[in-house]
Amino acid sequence: MAAARRVADTLFKAPKVKHYTLAFLLRDNNGTKEVLLGMKKRGFGAGKWNGFGGKVEPTDATVSDAAAREMNEEALVTVLGSDMEEKGTLVFTFTGKPEVMHVHVFQVRSYSGVPSESDEMKPQWFTYDAIPYASMWADDKYWLPSLLEGKNIVGQFDFDADETKFYDHVLDVTDA
Ligand SMILES: COc1nc(N)nc2c1ncn2[C@H]1C[C@H](O)[C@@H](COP(=O)(O)OP(=O)(O)OP(=O)(O)O)O1
């Protein structure tokens, strides 16, 4: 549980913490497990594949509702906050930035509609053996495989100012 302690200390000491969601839509496609990723078209992380998510807004009733709202806005599907399954926490720091990102990670299997391109994300289904880690955030290959195995995660990744690589990290993976 080293990561959980480190994450708690980081959040306690940070001058500013901003809450984000990050959700992964999962499906069984005729016996093949697939995850929906989106190519981020603008803003933070543009040009990378990622799950769907964003800032938790004061108007969101719960963090799960925020995760569902972001999924609905970015992939144009309908997901209920109550169908969001919380899978853990990731904390990201960036050298020279006082603000710490507290990312609430979810998975979801229940949705309606067909994932479609929005102004922020271009969605695509990937089989678990074809996830484009080379075009994702540097941290993803450390924890996403565990998430896709159904595990819970708590981690912290401390990135350089240029946001391309991290110089330190801790990660706890536990059975769900
Ligand atoms: C640093 O490593 C990261 N890895 C991964 N996998 N995901 C990350 C990382 N840092 C941030 N994220 C996620 C967290 C959020 O889901 C998004 C960022 O949210 P964004 O800035 O796009 O928030 P919005 O509210 O959608 O932004 P707009 O104001 O542009 O609508 O990336």
The ligand as an SDF file (V2000), in Angstrom:
LIG
                    3D

 32 34  0  0  0  0  0  0  0  0999 V2000
   -0.2920   12.5610  -17.3820 C   0  0  0  0  0  0  0  0  0  0  0  0
   -0.8220   11.3060  -17.6970 O   0  0  0  0  0  0  0  0  0  0  0  0
   -2.1000   11.0930  -18.0060 C   0  0  0  0  0  0  0  0  0  0  0  0
   -2.4120    9.8460  -18.4220 N   0  0  0  0  0  0  0  0  0  0  0  0
   -3.6670    9.5370  -18.7700 C   0  0  0  0  0  0  0  0  0  0  0  0
   -3.9390    8.2700  -19.1880 N   0  0  0  0  0  0  0  0  0  0  0  0
   -4.6970   10.4040  -18.7250 N   0  0  0  0  0  0  0  0  0  0  0  0
   -4.4070   11.6360  -18.3040 C   0  0  0  0  0  0  0  0  0  0  0  0
   -3.1340   12.0500  -17.9310 C   0  0  0  0  0  0  0  0  0  0  0  0
   -3.2070   13.3390  -17.5550 N   0  0  0  0  0  0  0  0  0  0  0  0
   -4.4870   13.7090  -17.7090 C   0  0  0  0  0  0  0  0  0  0  0  0
   -5.2080   12.6760  -18.1500 N   0  0  0  0  0  0  0  0  0  0  0  0
   -6.6520   12.6540  -18.4660 C   0  0  0  0  0  0  0  0  0  0  0  0
   -7.5320   13.0940  -17.3600 C   0  0  0  0  0  0  0  0  0  0  0  0
   -8.7370   13.6150  -18.1390 C   0  0  0  0  0  0  0  0  0  0  0  0
   -9.5510   12.5150  -18.5180 O   0  0  0  0  0  0  0  0  0  0  0  0
   -8.1230   14.1980  -19.3840 C   0  0  0  0  0  0  0  0  0  0  0  0
   -7.8680   15.6840  -19.3070 C   0  0  0  0  0  0  0  0  0  0  0  0
   -9.0680   16.3420  -19.2400 O   0  0  0  0  0  0  0  0  0  0  0  0
   -9.3190   17.7110  -20.0690 P   0  0  0  0  0  0  0  0  0  0  0  0
   -8.2490   18.6800  -19.7660 O   0  0  0  0  0  0  0  0  0  0  0  0
   -9.5180   17.3560  -21.4880 O   0  0  0  0  0  0  0  0  0  0  0  0
  -10.6580   18.1550  -19.4010 O   0  0  0  0  0  0  0  0  0  0  0  0
  -11.9760   18.7020  -20.1060 P   0  0  0  0  0  0  0  0  0  0  0  0
  -12.8690   19.1230  -18.9950 O   0  0  0  0  0  0  0  0  0  0  0  0
  -12.5420   17.6900  -21.0600 O   0  0  0  0  0  0  0  0  0  0  0  0
  -11.3760   19.9020  -20.9030 O   0  0  0  0  0  0  0  0  0  0  0  0
  -12.0450   21.0800  -21.7210 P   0  0  0  0  0  0  0  0  0  0  0  0
  -12.0580   22.2280  -20.7700 O   0  0  0  0  0  0  0  0  0  0  0  0
  -11.0880   21.2680  -22.8750 O   0  0  0  0  0  0  0  0  0  0  0  0
  -13.4140   20.6230  -22.1510 O   0  0  0  0  0  0  0  0  0  0  0  0
   -6.8640   13.5540  -19.5460 O   0  0  0  0  0  0  0  0  0  0  0  0
  1  2  1  0
  2  3  1  0
  3  4  1  0
  3  9  2  0
  4  5  2  0
  5  6  1  0
  5  7  1  0
  7  8  2  0
  8  9  1  0
  8 12  1  0
  9 10  1  0
 10 11  2  0
 11 12  1  0
 12 13  1  0
 13 14  1  0
 13 32  1  0
 14 15  1  0
 15 16  1  0
 15 17  1  0
 17 18  1  0
 17 32  1  0
 18 19  1  0
 19 20  1  0
 20 21  2  0
 20 22  1  0
 20 23  1  0
 23 24  1  0
 24 25  2  0
 24 26  1  0
 24 27  1  0
 27 28  1  0
 28 29  2  0
 28 30  1  0
 28 31  1  0
M  END
$$$$
